[in-house]
Amino acid sequence: MTESAVAVVCLLVLIWAVLSRMLTRHDVTGPLLFVVAGYLLGNPDWGLLTIDVDTSIVHTLAELTLGLVLFTDASRVDVGRLRRAVRLPARLLLVGLPLTIGLGTVGAEVMFSEFGWGLALFVGAALAPTDAALSVQVIDDERIPRRLRLSLNVESGLNDGIATPVVTLAIAIAASALGVAGADAITVGEAAVELGLGIGIGVVVGGLAAWAINQSAARDLSSPKTRQIAALATAVGVFALAIGVEGNGFIAAFVAGMTFGYVLDRERVEDRRTGPAGGDAARRHGDDTTVLEVLPELGGELLALVVWFLFGSILIPLAFHVVEAGDLALMAGYAVLSLTVFRMLPVAVSLVGAGLRGRDVLILGWFGPRGLASVVFALLGAEQLGSDPNAQAAVAAIGVTVLASVVLHGATAGPVARRYPQDGQPATPDDGHVRMRPSGVHRWRR
């Protein structure tokens, strides 16, 4: 990215930050705004800005963004409380997600027969994770039963980490099948080694970092703000370390976040023991500045907007070029199936016997928007699978589906939340709550 591109993106972030609440009321989400801006300003055919898909900084930025999101999502899961409200999220993650990957893979192989199973698995797995940012109005609206909002929130926070090893394996298989230069070194066995390194590094670094922060807080060696810096350093450092030793950075970040959150003594390190004039009063007024992961959380939000801009300027033009070659019907058809049948049918199957009403199952099925993780996986595929026409078509299929999701889920979230039938029954209680982050992205909170 050039200096001009960086300046324009920063200006867009400023505009979004100061107008975000007003735009959200009109169903204009951050991802939608930045995708449109990226397509108009960074399009290689007419755009005023130069965005090069081959620039290493673009891929590093996209990968780091997902790494921060994975770490933050995983670290903010309260295992104890989640265990008491785990029934619906567990069904969606353990039954619905594998079925979604399977249906997406079979659908891609049938509709794009020239792909082969490697590319088909890449498309199916890359489009399986969901992104709560695109259905923020539903997750934040108290008219929707809390158990539904919680389920969507927890699912979107964890499914990208679960899908990551499948995407990694799929890219390795596809690269070997396509004969990509250097693909001889990308074997299934080595992909497994990368995953193992990522898990090991994540456990060690996440656990040690949390232990060090606990000891620092216990001995009054640091302040809450410097401990927040430590959390950011942990998130970035574990990702970079895993990449440096040829491990899987995404898995390392996800596992490190889980370990970090489990080992951390939050009551001590986040200074929650203050009296009414301190942290307790701040939390009653919605001030989350003491939360340890606030810096990696905000950093991930900021970089996510940049990634959406890159999506509009890089992947959408690529998708349109493929569509212009005669694949419009196939791309559009797959996008529709991915957002409906390939998502809603597995969700319905996973929720059999859960005691939910039909309308609630439909809400959980429809609001599985494809977002940041899918974009990053597509950029990885574009980088590692080269310029093979089938590989570009696979990336384009992901791009078209994500674009459709940004538009459709962003446009329907608000109306669905406002029109949800109210039957006068009290909200279903649970052991946690969904909170609104400044960017409109939701996470499970302790």
C-alpha positions as CSV (number, residue, x, y, z in Angstrom):
1,M,0.0,0.0,0.0
2,T,1.2,3.5,-0.8
3,E,1.3,6.5,1.5
4,S,-1.7,7.9,-0.2
5,A,-3.7,4.6,0.3
6,V,-2.8,4.6,4.0
7,A,-3.9,8.3,4.4
8,V,-7.2,7.6,2.7
9,V,-7.9,4.5,4.8
10,C,-7.1,6.5,8.0
11,L,-9.5,9.2,6.9
12,L,-12.2,6.6,6.3
13,V,-11.6,5.1,9.7
14,L,-12.0,8.6,11.2
15,I,-15.3,9.2,9.3
16,W,-16.6,5.8,10.4
17,A,-15.6,6.3,14.0
18,V,-17.4,9.6,14.4
19,L,-20.5,8.6,12.4
20,S,-20.8,4.9,13.3
21,R,-23.9,5.1,15.5
22,M,-25.8,7.1,12.9
23,L,-24.7,4.8,10.0
24,T,-25.7,1.7,12.0
25,R,-29.2,3.1,12.6
26,H,-29.5,3.2,8.8
27,D,-28.2,-0.4,8.4
28,V,-24.8,0.8,7.0
29,T,-22.2,-1.4,8.7
30,G,-18.5,-0.8,8.9
31,P,-17.6,-3.7,6.6
32,L,-20.1,-2.6,4.0
33,L,-18.7,1.0,4.0
34,F,-15.1,-0.1,3.7
35,V,-15.8,-2.7,1.0
36,V,-17.6,-0.2,-1.2
37,A,-14.8,2.4,-0.6
38,G,-12.1,-0.2,-1.4
39,Y,-13.9,-1.2,-4.6
40,L,-14.4,2.4,-5.8
41,L,-11.0,3.8,-4.7
42,G,-8.7,0.8,-5.1
43,N,-10.1,-0.9,-8.2
44,P,-7.1,-1.7,-10.5
45,D,-9.2,-0.7,-13.6
46,W,-10.0,2.9,-12.5
47,G,-9.2,3.4,-8.8
48,L,-7.2,6.4,-7.6
49,L,-5.2,4.2,-5.2
50,T,-2.6,1.5,-5.9
51,I,-3.2,-1.7,-4.0
52,D,-1.0,-4.6,-5.0
53,V,-2.2,-8.1,-4.0
54,D,1.4,-9.3,-4.3
55,T,2.7,-6.9,-1.7
56,S,3.8,-8.9,1.3
57,I,2.6,-6.2,3.7
58,V,-1.0,-6.8,2.5
59,H,-0.9,-10.5,3.4
60,T,1.0,-9.8,6.7
61,L,-1.6,-7.2,7.7
62,A,-4.5,-9.6,6.9
63,E,-3.0,-12.5,8.7
64,L,-2.1,-10.4,11.8
65,T,-5.7,-9.1,11.9
66,L,-7.1,-12.6,12.1
67,G,-4.5,-13.5,14.6
68,L,-5.5,-10.7,16.9
69,V,-9.2,-11.6,16.5
70,L,-8.6,-15.2,17.2
71,F,-6.5,-14.5,20.4
72,T,-9.0,-12.0,21.7
73,D,-12.1,-14.2,21.0
74,A,-10.5,-17.2,22.6
75,S,-9.1,-15.4,25.7
76,R,-12.5,-13.8,26.4
77,V,-14.3,-17.1,26.8
78,D,-15.2,-17.7,30.4
79,V,-15.0,-21.5,30.4
80,G,-16.9,-21.8,33.7
81,R,-19.8,-19.6,32.6
82,L,-19.8,-21.0,29.1
83,R,-20.2,-24.5,30.5
84,R,-23.5,-23.5,32.1
85,A,-24.8,-22.1,28.8
86,V,-23.0,-24.3,26.4
87,R,-25.9,-26.4,24.9
88,L,-26.8,-24.3,21.9
89,P,-23.2,-23.1,21.0
90,A,-21.9,-26.6,21.3
91,R,-24.5,-28.0,18.9
92,L,-23.7,-25.3,16.4
93,L,-19.9,-25.8,16.7
94,L,-19.7,-29.6,17.0
95,V,-22.5,-30.6,14.7
96,G,-23.4,-27.6,12.5
97,L,-19.9,-26.4,11.6
98,P,-18.6,-29.8,10.3
99,L,-21.8,-30.3,8.3
100,T,-21.5,-26.8,6.9
101,I,-17.9,-27.5,5.8
102,G,-19.0,-30.9,4.3
103,L,-22.0,-29.4,2.4
104,G,-19.9,-26.5,1.1
105,T,-17.2,-28.8,-0.1
106,V,-19.5,-31.2,-1.9
107,G,-21.4,-28.2,-3.4
108,A,-18.2,-26.7,-4.7
109,E,-17.1,-30.0,-6.2
110,V,-20.4,-30.5,-7.9
111,M,-20.9,-27.0,-9.2
112,F,-17.2,-26.4,-10.1
113,S,-16.2,-29.9,-11.2
114,E,-12.8,-28.6,-12.5
115,F,-11.8,-27.6,-8.9
116,G,-10.9,-31.0,-7.5
117,W,-11.4,-31.9,-3.9
118,G,-8.6,-29.8,-2.6
119,L,-10.0,-26.5,-3.9
120,A,-13.5,-27.6,-3.1
121,L,-12.5,-28.2,0.5
122,F,-10.7,-24.8,0.6
123,V,-13.9,-23.1,-0.5
124,G,-16.2,-25.0,1.8
125,A,-13.9,-24.5,4.9
126,A,-13.1,-20.9,4.2
127,L,-16.8,-20.0,4.0
128,A,-17.8,-22.0,7.1
129,P,-16.8,-19.4,9.9
130,T,-19.2,-16.7,10.7
131,D,-18.7,-13.0,11.7
132,A,-20.9,-11.4,14.4
133,A,-19.9,-7.9,13.1
134,L,-22.3,-8.3,10.1
135,S,-25.3,-9.1,12.3
136,V,-24.6,-6.7,15.1
137,Q,-28.1,-5.3,15.3
138,V,-29.5,-8.8,16.0
139,I,-26.8,-9.7,18.6
140,D,-27.2,-6.4,20.5
141,D,-31.0,-6.1,20.3
142,E,-32.7,-7.2,23.6
143,R,-35.9,-8.0,21.8
144,I,-34.1,-11.1,20.5
145,P,-34.0,-13.8,23.2
146,R,-30.6,-13.7,25.0
147,R,-29.9,-17.4,24.4
148,L,-30.0,-16.8,20.7
149,R,-27.8,-13.8,20.8
150,L,-25.3,-15.6,23.1
151,S,-25.3,-18.6,20.8
152,L,-24.5,-16.5,17.7
153,N,-21.9,-14.6,19.6
154,V,-20.0,-17.6,21.0
155,E,-20.3,-19.5,17.7
156,S,-18.7,-16.6,15.7
157,G,-16.0,-16.2,18.3
158,L,-14.8,-19.8,18.1
159,N,-15.7,-21.3,14.7
160,D,-12.9,-19.4,12.8
161,G,-10.3,-21.0,15.1
162,I,-11.8,-24.4,14.6
163,A,-12.0,-24.0,10.8
164,T,-8.4,-22.8,10.5
165,P,-6.6,-26.2,10.4
166,V,-9.1,-27.4,7.8
167,V,-8.3,-24.4,5.6
168,T,-4.6,-25.0,6.1
169,L,-4.9,-28.6,5.1
170,A,-7.1,-27.8,2.1
171,I,-4.6,-25.2,0.8
172,A,-1.8,-27.8,1.1
173,I,-3.8,-30.4,-0.8
174,A,-4.8,-27.9,-3.5
175,A,-1.3,-26.6,-4.0
176,S,0.1,-30.1,-4.5
177,A,-2.7,-31.0,-6.9
178,L,-2.2,-27.8,-8.9
179,G,1.5,-28.2,-9.1
180,V,2.1,-24.8,-7.7
181,A,5.8,-23.8,-7.7
182,G,7.3,-24.8,-4.3
183,A,4.2,-26.9,-3.5
184,D,6.5,-30.0,-3.1
185,A,7.3,-28.5,0.3
186,I,3.7,-28.1,1.3
187,T,2.7,-31.6,2.1
188,V,-0.2,-32.8,4.3
189,G,2.4,-34.2,6.8
190,E,4.1,-30.8,7.0
191,A,0.8,-29.1,7.4
192,A,0.1,-31.4,10.4
193,V,3.5,-30.4,11.8
194,E,2.6,-26.7,11.4
195,L,-0.6,-27.3,13.4
196,G,1.3,-29.2,16.1
197,L,3.9,-26.4,16.4
198,G,1.1,-23.8,16.6
199,I,-0.7,-25.7,19.4
200,G,2.5,-26.2,21.4
201,I,3.6,-22.6,21.0
202,G,0.2,-21.3,21.9
203,V,0.0,-23.3,25.1
204,V,3.5,-22.4,26.3
205,V,3.4,-18.7,25.4
206,G,-0.2,-18.1,26.4
207,G,0.3,-19.8,29.7
208,L,3.6,-18.2,30.6
209,A,2.4,-14.8,29.6
210,A,-0.7,-15.1,31.8
211,W,1.4,-16.4,34.7
212,A,3.8,-13.5,34.4
213,I,1.0,-11.0,34.4
214,N,-0.5,-12.7,37.4
215,Q,2.8,-12.5,39.3
216,S,3.3,-8.9,38.3
217,A,-0.1,-7.9,39.5
218,A,0.3,-9.8,42.8
219,R,3.6,-8.1,43.6
220,D,2.3,-4.7,42.4
221,L,5.1,-4.5,39.8
222,S,2.8,-3.1,37.0
223,S,-0.3,-1.0,36.4
224,P,-3.5,-2.1,34.7
225,K,-2.6,-0.2,31.6
226,T,0.9,-1.7,31.3
227,R,-0.7,-5.1,31.7
228,Q,-2.9,-4.3,28.8
229,I,0.2,-3.6,26.8
230,A,1.5,-7.0,27.9
231,A,-1.6,-8.7,26.5
232,L,-1.2,-6.9,23.1
233,A,2.5,-8.0,23.1
234,T,1.4,-11.6,23.8
235,A,-1.1,-11.7,21.0
236,V,1.3,-10.3,18.4
237,G,4.3,-12.1,19.7
238,V,2.8,-15.6,19.7
239,F,1.6,-15.2,16.2
240,A,4.9,-13.9,15.0
241,L,6.8,-16.6,16.8
242,A,4.8,-19.4,15.3
243,I,5.2,-18.0,11.8
244,G,9.0,-17.6,12.5
245,V,9.4,-21.3,13.3
246,E,7.1,-22.3,10.4
247,G,4.2,-23.2,12.6
248,N,0.6,-22.2,12.1
249,G,0.2,-18.6,13.5
250,F,-3.6,-18.7,13.5
251,I,-3.7,-21.9,15.6
252,A,-1.0,-20.5,17.9
253,A,-3.0,-17.3,18.4
254,F,-6.2,-19.2,19.1
255,V,-4.7,-21.7,21.5
256,A,-2.7,-19.0,23.2
257,G,-5.8,-17.0,23.8
258,M,-7.6,-20.0,25.3
259,T,-4.7,-20.8,27.6
260,F,-4.1,-17.1,28.4
261,G,-7.8,-16.6,29.4
262,Y,-7.8,-19.8,31.5
263,V,-4.6,-19.1,33.5
264,L,-5.3,-15.4,34.0
265,D,-6.5,-14.1,37.4
266,R,-8.8,-11.4,36.1
267,E,-10.0,-10.2,39.5
268,R,-6.4,-9.3,40.3
269,V,-4.9,-8.2,37.0
270,E,-7.9,-6.1,35.9
271,D,-8.1,-4.3,39.2
272,R,-11.7,-5.4,39.7
273,R,-11.5,-5.2,43.5
274,T,-11.9,-1.5,43.8
275,G,-14.7,0.1,45.6
276,P,-17.8,2.0,44.3
277,A,-15.6,4.9,43.3
278,G,-13.4,2.7,41.2
279,G,-13.7,-0.2,38.9
280,D,-17.2,-1.4,40.0
281,A,-18.7,2.0,39.3
282,A,-17.0,2.1,36.0
283,R,-18.4,-1.2,35.0
284,R,-21.9,-0.2,36.0
285,H,-21.6,2.6,33.5
286,G,-20.3,0.3,30.8
287,D,-16.6,1.3,31.0
288,D,-14.5,-1.6,29.9
289,T,-11.1,0.2,30.0
290,T,-9.8,-2.2,32.7
291,V,-10.4,-5.3,30.5
292,L,-7.0,-6.7,29.9
293,E,-7.5,-7.5,26.2
294,V,-8.8,-4.0,25.3
295,L,-5.7,-3.2,23.2
296,P,-5.6,-6.4,21.0
297,E,-9.4,-6.1,20.8
298,L,-9.3,-2.5,19.5
299,G,-6.3,-3.3,17.3
300,G,-8.1,-6.1,15.7
301,E,-11.1,-3.9,15.1
302,L,-9.0,-1.2,13.4
303,L,-7.1,-3.7,11.3
304,A,-10.4,-5.5,10.4
305,L,-11.7,-2.3,8.7
306,V,-8.5,-2.1,6.7
307,V,-8.9,-5.7,5.6
308,W,-12.4,-5.0,4.5
309,F,-11.0,-2.1,2.4
310,L,-8.5,-4.6,0.9
311,F,-11.3,-7.0,0.2
312,G,-13.1,-4.4,-1.8
313,S,-10.0,-3.3,-3.7
314,I,-8.4,-6.7,-4.4
315,L,-10.8,-9.7,-4.2
316,I,-14.0,-8.1,-5.5
317,P,-12.4,-7.0,-8.8
318,L,-10.8,-10.4,-9.1
319,A,-14.2,-12.0,-8.6
320,F,-15.8,-9.8,-11.2
321,H,-13.1,-10.7,-13.7
322,V,-13.9,-14.4,-13.2
323,V,-17.6,-13.7,-13.4
324,E,-17.1,-11.8,-16.7
325,A,-15.5,-14.9,-18.1
326,G,-18.9,-16.6,-18.0
327,D,-19.3,-17.9,-14.5
328,L,-21.9,-15.5,-13.3
329,A,-24.7,-18.1,-12.8
330,L,-22.4,-20.5,-11.0
331,M,-20.8,-17.9,-8.7
332,A,-24.2,-16.4,-7.8
333,G,-25.8,-19.8,-7.4
334,Y,-23.1,-21.0,-5.1
335,A,-23.2,-17.8,-3.0
336,V,-27.0,-18.3,-2.5
337,L,-26.6,-21.9,-1.5
338,S,-23.7,-21.1,0.8
339,L,-25.7,-18.5,2.7
340,T,-28.9,-20.6,2.8
341,V,-28.9,-24.4,2.4
342,F,-25.2,-25.0,3.3
343,R,-25.7,-23.0,6.5
344,M,-29.3,-23.3,7.5
345,L,-29.7,-27.0,6.9
346,P,-26.8,-28.0,9.2
347,V,-28.0,-25.5,11.8
348,A,-31.5,-27.1,11.7
349,V,-30.0,-30.6,12.0
350,S,-27.8,-29.6,14.9
351,L,-30.7,-28.0,16.8
352,V,-33.1,-31.0,16.5
353,G,-34.4,-31.7,20.0
354,A,-33.1,-28.4,21.4
355,G,-36.7,-27.1,22.1
356,L,-36.4,-24.0,19.9
357,R,-39.3,-22.5,17.9
358,G,-39.1,-22.6,14.2
359,R,-38.5,-18.8,14.0
360,D,-35.6,-19.1,16.4
361,V,-34.0,-21.8,14.3
362,L,-34.4,-19.7,11.2
363,I,-32.7,-16.7,13.0
364,L,-29.8,-18.9,14.0
365,G,-29.6,-20.4,10.5
366,W,-29.8,-17.1,8.6
367,F,-27.5,-15.0,10.7
368,G,-24.3,-16.9,10.0
369,P,-22.7,-14.1,7.9
370,R,-19.3,-14.7,6.2
371,G,-16.8,-12.1,7.2
372,L,-13.2,-11.4,8.2
373,A,-12.0,-15.0,8.5
374,S,-13.3,-15.9,5.1
375,V,-11.6,-12.8,3.6
376,V,-8.3,-13.6,5.2
377,F,-8.5,-17.2,4.0
378,A,-9.2,-16.0,0.5
379,L,-6.2,-13.7,0.6
380,L,-4.1,-16.6,1.8
381,G,-5.4,-18.8,-1.1
382,A,-4.7,-16.0,-3.6
383,E,-1.1,-15.8,-2.3
384,Q,-0.3,-19.5,-1.9
385,L,-2.1,-21.0,-4.9
386,G,-0.8,-18.7,-7.5
387,S,-2.4,-17.6,-10.7
388,D,-3.9,-20.9,-11.7
389,P,-7.4,-20.2,-13.3
390,N,-9.1,-22.8,-11.0
391,A,-7.4,-21.3,-7.9
392,Q,-8.5,-17.8,-8.9
393,A,-12.1,-19.1,-9.5
394,A,-12.1,-20.6,-6.0
395,V,-10.9,-17.3,-4.5
396,A,-13.6,-15.6,-6.6
397,A,-16.3,-17.9,-5.3
398,I,-15.3,-17.0,-1.7
399,G,-15.3,-13.3,-2.6
400,V,-18.7,-13.3,-4.3
401,T,-20.2,-15.1,-1.3
402,V,-18.7,-12.8,1.3
403,L,-19.9,-9.8,-0.8
404,A,-23.4,-11.1,-0.9
405,S,-23.3,-11.8,2.9
406,V,-22.0,-8.2,3.6
407,V,-25.0,-6.8,1.7
408,L,-27.7,-9.2,2.7
409,H,-26.9,-9.8,6.3
410,G,-26.1,-6.1,6.9
411,A,-29.4,-5.1,5.4
412,T,-31.6,-7.7,7.1
413,A,-30.1,-7.6,10.7
414,G,-31.9,-4.4,11.7
415,P,-35.3,-5.2,10.3
416,V,-35.3,-8.7,11.7
417,A,-34.4,-7.5,15.2
418,R,-37.1,-4.8,15.1
419,R,-39.8,-7.1,13.9
420,Y,-39.1,-10.1,16.1
421,P,-42.4,-11.1,17.6
422,Q,-42.8,-10.2,21.3
423,D,-44.9,-12.7,23.2
424,G,-44.6,-11.1,26.6
425,Q,-42.4,-13.8,28.1
426,P,-39.3,-12.9,30.1
427,A,-36.0,-13.2,28.4
428,T,-34.3,-16.5,28.9
429,P,-31.7,-16.2,31.7
430,D,-28.1,-17.2,31.2
431,D,-24.8,-16.8,33.0
432,G,-23.3,-14.1,30.8
433,H,-24.2,-11.2,28.6
434,V,-23.4,-9.8,25.3
435,R,-21.8,-6.4,25.3
436,M,-21.3,-3.9,22.6
437,R,-17.8,-3.0,21.6
438,P,-17.1,0.5,20.1
439,S,-16.9,-0.9,16.6
440,G,-20.2,-2.8,16.8
441,V,-18.5,-6.2,17.2
442,H,-19.7,-8.4,20.0
443,R,-17.9,-10.9,22.2
444,W,-18.7,-13.2,25.0
445,R,-17.8,-11.4,28.2
446,R,-17.1,-12.6,31.7
